[in-house]
Amino acid sequence: MAEIDGKRIKNVIDQYNDMFDGMDLNSLVILIDEYDAPLTACMDDQELFDKVASLLSEFYDRLKKFNPKFRFLFITGICRFQNLGLFSGANNLTDLSMDQAYGTLLGYTEKEIRQYFSPYVERNAEFLGLSFDECLLQMKRHYDGFCFDEDGATHVFNPWSVLSFLAKATPKFENFWYETAGNTAVLLNYLKSHSLKDPSDYCEDQIVSKDALAPCRSLSELNDVALLILTGYLTIKEKLSDRVFLVNYPNEEAASSMAQLYSEKMFSQEQSQSLLLAFKKQSPEEIFKRLNALLLSIPHQHYPISNESELRTVLGLVLKGCGLKCTYFENSKALGRSDIEVDALNHYFVIELKYAREDDDPEKLLKIAVEQVKTKHYGEQNSPELPHIRMALVFSKKERCLIAHEIF
């Protein structure tokens, strides 16, 4: 267990006491960012967690003694811990989390982007060959959708991603969020001692109770959905009743970040890079081989593939997680829905999947998949300027890998 220098920390607290003593009444503004960082850094170690909580409680207790000196105190963080005694001394705080009055505090509204950033949106739109409204629509798709009020009434853009996109001299709709916030320490440390659900559980609308989003009373009560909402991967899409919400990914950037998180959790960097290189070579045989290597490396406990839908989800997450872009799940057109389409490195891949149960004939399923792509013209409407490569893949429930494929 890591050691805490409690004496040194208390000396720092005493220094603050001396500093505050010399200040005038109502003269200080105190800003504390990521108040929970010392706790989330050790959330896989309960004994260390308790020691840190005790020291933080002492700090806030002493802070309250100088309340008349403060004009304003603002504290931010990811996790809302309750009954840890952190703020038992500073019991005059108001929790603004999920308060509709402050729902737009942490992001840009569309109105604000139109009012303050129009020249930059116009410049990027011109560079990308889009109209202003088309560019803004793409920005909404990639960076909008975060909800910070319990009524689900307001949604905002991720400010860091918007500023990063607008600041680039050669703009692209990239994932700016993952490296700065998507692999946050609290989530990574949670994964040391907990497991996320199967990937398919997060790719569809979920019903969540208000109680699940309430402050947790102990470390053991922290659940995966609430944590993913707090860290920005999931957000409230709609309020269904006073105590029930519909949650899902806020945007493409968050969904892509979840894919990257899963890819890094489930597979080695070398495996992901090998798959990416196979797509770069436009080598379907190598792609088939690399996909199988990834599928066979998934731990057998709680195996996430038990039907075609889950196969599609896992493969889609693998492709997004290794850096491929514009992956479409069930791309619906007039004649039907393709499984996965990938705009990958100057080639366009159309992938049709079949799931073979123990009594199914893999070769028959393969023929059905090939015929389906041909007769329903999957992918022909998308990126016609690129060479198209079509792949039919059959996954075996028994062997837990791809056992048949055809490229055409």
Summary of the structure (lengths in Angstrom):
residues: 408
radius of gyration: 25.0
end to end distance: 56.6
largest distance: 83.0
contacts: 1217
relative contact order: 0.08
helix: 45%
strand: 19%
